[in-house]
């Protein structure tokens, strides 16, 4: 698996207003596409996981990268990345409103015999 060092997060916007999160950094590993220490930009990040105390990010194209040391100018880079991913991947708000919603009745099959119709 490739390792990204001196990495930083890039937040990009599409013409439609969609926010994409990519990472730029120096890649190290055995992938023949990238000579060691090449500077790359990933495709948009879609997910992450922790593996052996290291953060692994997955991209839209299916690549996986272990995040090594962030760029020195990026304080709290990993925490900021996790927060941004949570905001971008946030589910749309539900139309259910618990304050306005009220129980209006039970289906006939669930009524017990003590319930009487009014």
N, C-alpha and C positions, 0 to 999 in steps of 0.2 A: 504494500500500500504506500502511496506517495505521502510525503510529509511536507507541509507548508511552513516555512519559517519566515520571519520578518513580514508577517501577514497583517493586513488591515481590511476592514469591512468597507464595502462600497454599496451605497443605497442608490439605485437607479429607478427612474420612472419611465413607463412606456407612454406612448401617445394616448392610450386609453385611460391613463391615470393609475395603472397597476404598479405597485412598488415591488421591485426585485432586489434581492440582497445577494451580492457576489463577494468573493474574496480575492484579493490580489496578494501575491507573495512569491517567495523563492521556493521552487519545488525541488525536492530531493527524493530519489527513489530509483527503482529499476525500470520505470516505464520508458520504452524506446521513443515515445513521442516527444518526451521532454529531456534534453540533455541536463545533467545534474546542475543545479543552481540557476536554471532558467527562471525568468520572471514571467509569471502567468496570471491570468484572470480567469476564475472559474465561471462556469455557467451558473445560473441562479441556484442558491442553496434551497433545498426543499425540506431537509430534516437533519437531525443530529442525534448522536448517542455518545455515551461515555464507554470507553474500552480501555482497561488497564490504566485508569486515572488520566486518560487523554481524551480530548474531545475529537470525535470523528464527524465530519460533515458530509452529507450526500448532496449531489447536484442533480439538476433537472435532466442532464444527459446520462446519469447513472454512475458517475465517478464518485469515488470516496477519497477523502484526504484527512490525514491526521494533522491536527493543528499543533504546531510546535510553538516556538517563542514568537509572540506578536511583535509588530513594529514598536520600537521603543517610544514613539510618540503617541501610542494608543494605550492610554491608561485604562485598566479594567476591561480590556478588549473582549475577553471571553464572556464576561457578564453582560456587556453591552450587546454582543452578538445574540445571546440567548434571549434577552429582552426584545430586541428587534424582531427576531424570528417569531416570538410569541405574538407580537402586535400584527405582523404581516399575515400570519396564518390564523388569525383570530376568526372564529366562526361568525357568520352574520347574526345580528341580534334576532332572537326568537320573537314571533308575533304574539306569543302567550304573555298576557298581563295578569300576574297573580293577584293584583289588587282589584281589578275590575271583574275577573273571572269568579263565578260563584257556582256552587253545586245547585243544579236546578231540578234534579231528579235522578232516580236510578232506573236502569233498564229493567223491564218486567221480570226477566229471568233471575235477577239478583235479589229481588225482594223476598224477605222472609214472610212467613205466614202471619206474623203479628202486625205487619204494616197494613193499614187500612186506607182505602182511597177516600178522598174528601170530595 
